[in-house]
Amino acid sequence: MWPQAAGNSVKRMPSTLLRAVISRRFLLSPWPWRGLAYAITTGISSAALWLLLLCPISLGYAAAKANVSLAVAAVLAMSAAAIVVFLGPPLAVVFGYGERWRLRLADDRPAVANRIGTLYLDPNTWRAFAYLLALAILPPVWLGGLGFFGLLIFGLIAAPFAVPLSSGPIVFGPIEIDSPGPAAALAVVGVLLIPVLLYAASAFSGVQAALARLLLCPDPALAEVSQSRTRLADAFDAERHRIERDLHDVAQQRLVNLTMQLSLAKLDVPPDSPGHTALEAAHEQAKILMAELRDLIRGINPRTLKELGLRAALEELADDSTLTVALDVNVGRLPAAVETVAYFAVSEALTNVAKHSGTTQASVTVRQTPGMLHVEVHDEGRGGANPTQGSGITGLADRIAAAGGRLLLSSPQNGPTVVRIELPCAS
């Protein structure tokens, strides 16, 4: 049993070897032996890997012993490197299965590969390849140190048995033992060093296991966050289209009918009557409301953007803006999702310029490079834009990040302010 915490709540047993090492009851738990088992199996796994690596290494050694020419040696070295790079990923995947199985000795959490693509294009393959290199380099170092320490402890414990059988004194560094008394003292020291060995083996094994989990079991939550943000953006676009359709097909049509009814009602009322004046005012208000609703619908889902593309939609946006906007747009049709994000990014940026910059002029530049759309909104206003003060930049950055892009802002005091948007798109 692990000790109880305050409030009679039972402290949960550590789920990883590294956490167990720093707990107070480490030596009374199964973790020391699990750490020792992980260290031994790590040595076996590393040795098996080195046996496989002996083939290209022996090739280079044979070339060096045969005194072949530099050109032949270079060809052999490049061939060996090509073999390692070509066969390394499949070998890493195979070793990854075994390493994830071994990881249960040092980590109680599920060990899942989370593969997301084909062998050579999956980033997790190359993470496994990186772990393969670490498995070849790191364990021989720390296991060699632990092995030497373990042999030392064994020698100390075996000293009382070795003294009677030895024809001369037993030497431990600067110490010479030739009687049972000092040998027994060394044995006691050796027994006392066993917990130190267990701690050291578990600590090194815990670090190795943490590295294995980092490279072989990437957290699926990272990918899930990105996917959920994309789904949220897609859901937002779908909801925006639904609202635009309902406003256009239902609310606007009813408002048109109301305007027509008011217009017909005016014909049935004498022009000099109070009722005619009220109907005239209601008719004018209905026409103003219809114009505002039309502008609202166009802002929710610009028809020009959908039918003619980003360039035409930005030209219409510039014409309707209260600012004098200099446009420099040199792109053709792009994926609809990219055009939508870019359009609303420019719209939000121009709105911020009109509200906060104190200037009446702005410029918009749009360029496309292979795989990337670059949008820049520039103004010579007062500057000092701060995303933490509700300028709309934070929400805009979230929307762009959900599309896989990024937003860069430069806005020193006294200007100028530059908003640069980078969006991935098909080249």
Summary of the structure (lengths in Angstrom):
residues: 427
radius of gyration: 36.9
end to end distance: 61.7
largest distance: 136.8
contacts: 1238
relative contact order: 0.07
helix: 68%
strand: 11%
